[in-house]
Amino acid sequence: MKKHNFLTLIFAGLLLTVSFSAVKAQEEQMPNDAPQRNFNQPRRPNLLAELDLSPEQIKSIRRINAEKRPLLREAQQKMRDANRSLDQAIYADTADETDIQIRLKDGQIAQAEVSKIRSMIEYAVRKVLTPEQLVRFREVRQRFMERMENVPNIQKNRSLNAPNQRLINRQRRMRPNN
């Protein structure tokens, strides 16, 4: 009888421990819509808080982003398509030098367009900032860039495998999307 009570007590204790562990794990688990952070990367600065933007400035910046985001996405898609076409031309069964040069030029044009749109967005946002906010923005950006330089760059550590990895990445980009 004592053995039965002892086993029941151990079983009840074990059950309580497992229950509390499960409840604690559920409480600690992040919700699905919460942003997930890569702890190997420095945290991006909260520009809204650090620059002390007015509600009008925030509206202006959001309007700029809303207007330019579709253009940027379209240009980025064109750049991806151009890179995919270049990869296909490079790794075709019979490589055609003229075709590769044409596709390379298309990729350069697409990349220049992405750069142009990004620069125009940054310039439009810059015009919204006061001179004091611009000084603070430069300081925040400089601190962020310094932190980024201190983060170990995985690509630099792969120098011996770089040619193989580039080939694998190109082959992945060439696969049709399913």
Secondary structure, 3 states (H helix, E strand, C coil): CHHHHHHHHHHHHHHHHHHHHHHHHHHHCCCCCCCCCCCCCCCCCCHHHHHCCCHHHHHHHHHHHHHHHHHHHHHHHHHHHHHHHHHHHHCCCCCCHHHHHHHHHHHHHHHHHHHHHHHHHHHHHHHHCCHHHHHHHHHHHHHHHHHHHHCCCHHHHCCCCHHHHHHHHHHHHHCCCC
